[in-house]
Amino acid sequence: MWYENLENETSQKTDAGSEKETAEFNPEEAAKIKPDAGTAFPTAVDPTKAFDDDDEESVGAASPDEMAALKSVIKELDEKASQNYNRYLRALAEMENYKKRMVRERAELLRYAGEDLLREILPVIDNLERTLAHINETVETGKVMEGVSLIHKQFLQALEKSGVARIEEVPCVFNPGIHQALQKVEDKGVPDDTVVEILQKGYSLNGKVVRPAMVKVAKHP
């Protein structure tokens, strides 16, 4: 058919053109071809920098007035930071001094805690020494006993001013917080567990029992 012949002729021409182009291509000649300077990147410059801004220093640059204002702000902030740091150091030093002073005052308070009691007892000791000095000068035992009784009373008053109280109430219900039972006796005249006698007085200091009272306690069979 006529169209088959036309197709064969077209195919032959195409193959011939391809062979001609392949034969005419020379790599050495192609290497000598220089790129157009207007369409390609220069060989002496990094292609990645082709799109960089020409004047990078001009971007974001501050004016002299702006720089002066920034320096002024920085200086002011530095001064404030220095002042705050100095205040912190002073506060820290004051706190350390306060702690040391509290420790010293507490130690002194504990060391001289009995000073007030001593001031109250010293007159009692003076009177007792005077009485002992005059015992040999008199044979009247009544006056000696009267003097000793007055000293005893004065001594108890001195203790009371310092918060000392005696545990000596009788009869009373036995209380293990302030009493220590040494003996148990049968006494039907009082209820069970009643303190009937104080063998040794007890003492408390500002409500705290320093020494419990030694007592006899009634127990019913």
PyMOL commands that set and color helices and strands:
alter all, ss='L'
color gray80, all
select helices_A, chain A and resi 2-24+27-31+47-49+64-111+115-135+141-161
alter helices_A, ss='H'
color red, helices_A
select strands_A, chain A and resi 164-167+172-173+179-185+194-200+202-205+208-211+213-218
alter strands_A, ss='S'
color yellow, strands_A
deselect
rebuild
show_as cartoon
